[in-house]
Amino acid sequence: MASLFIKDEETNLLAERLASARGLTKTAAVKLALTHELEREAPRGRRSAVDVLEEFWRTHKLGEPTGLEADKAFYDSLNDEDDY
């Protein structure tokens, strides 16, 4: 059986706090924290598309609606294709 002995008291207290907050053993809390940290630091290429999109929309909020209508005339005006 493998073992993990935490010599640092502050680290031990943090592990106990996380375990208590999640209703886990201290070992499970350390495993959870380490897994989350490794996933957070994983290269972007290894994350799922859903994770990438969720992060994108969390950090790139849409602006307030302008009330303007995006119809054919609007798109034509973007390309200087006004009807004559």
C-alpha positions as CSV (number, residue, x, y, z in Angstrom):
1,M,0.0,0.0,0.0
2,A,1.3,3.4,-1.0
3,S,1.5,6.2,1.6
4,L,1.7,10.0,1.6
5,F,3.1,11.7,4.7
6,I,2.6,15.4,4.7
7,K,5.3,17.0,6.8
8,D,4.2,20.6,6.3
9,E,1.5,21.6,8.9
10,E,-0.1,24.3,6.7
11,T,-0.5,21.8,3.8
12,N,-1.9,19.2,6.2
13,L,-4.5,21.7,7.5
14,L,-5.4,22.6,3.9
15,A,-5.9,19.0,3.1
16,E,-8.1,18.5,6.2
17,R,-10.2,21.6,5.3
18,L,-10.8,20.4,1.8
19,A,-11.6,16.9,3.0
20,S,-14.1,18.3,5.5
21,A,-15.7,20.6,3.0
22,R,-16.2,17.8,0.5
23,G,-17.0,15.0,2.9
24,L,-13.9,13.1,1.8
25,T,-11.0,11.4,3.4
26,K,-7.8,13.4,3.4
27,T,-6.3,11.1,0.8
28,A,-9.2,11.6,-1.5
29,A,-9.1,15.4,-1.0
30,V,-5.4,15.5,-1.9
31,K,-6.1,13.3,-5.0
32,L,-8.9,15.6,-6.0
33,A,-6.8,18.8,-5.6
34,L,-3.9,17.3,-7.5
35,T,-6.1,16.0,-10.3
36,H,-7.8,19.4,-10.7
37,E,-4.5,21.3,-10.7
38,L,-3.0,18.9,-13.4
39,E,-6.2,19.3,-15.5
40,R,-6.0,23.1,-15.2
41,E,-2.4,23.1,-16.3
42,A,-3.0,20.7,-19.2
43,P,-2.1,21.9,-22.7
44,R,-5.1,23.4,-24.5
45,G,-4.8,20.8,-27.2
46,R,-5.8,18.1,-24.7
47,R,-8.9,19.8,-23.4
48,S,-12.3,18.9,-24.8
49,A,-14.1,21.2,-27.2
50,V,-16.8,21.8,-24.6
51,D,-14.3,22.9,-22.0
52,V,-12.7,25.3,-24.5
53,L,-16.1,26.8,-25.5
54,E,-17.3,27.1,-21.9
55,E,-14.1,29.0,-21.0
56,F,-14.4,31.2,-24.1
57,W,-18.0,32.2,-23.4
58,R,-17.1,32.8,-19.7
59,T,-14.4,35.2,-20.6
60,H,-16.0,36.8,-23.8
61,K,-19.4,38.1,-22.7
62,L,-21.7,39.4,-25.4
63,G,-22.4,43.1,-25.4
64,E,-25.8,44.7,-24.8
65,P,-28.2,44.4,-27.8
66,T,-28.1,47.5,-30.0
67,G,-31.7,47.2,-31.3
68,L,-30.4,47.4,-34.9
69,E,-31.7,45.0,-37.4
70,A,-29.1,42.8,-39.2
71,D,-31.0,42.3,-42.4
72,K,-29.9,41.9,-46.0
73,A,-29.6,45.7,-46.4
74,F,-27.2,45.8,-43.4
75,Y,-24.9,43.1,-44.7
76,D,-25.0,44.7,-48.2
77,S,-23.9,48.0,-46.7
78,L,-20.9,46.3,-45.1
79,N,-19.6,45.3,-48.5
80,D,-20.6,48.5,-50.3
81,E,-23.3,46.6,-52.2
82,D,-26.1,49.1,-51.8
83,D,-29.1,48.5,-54.1
84,Y,-29.3,51.0,-56.9
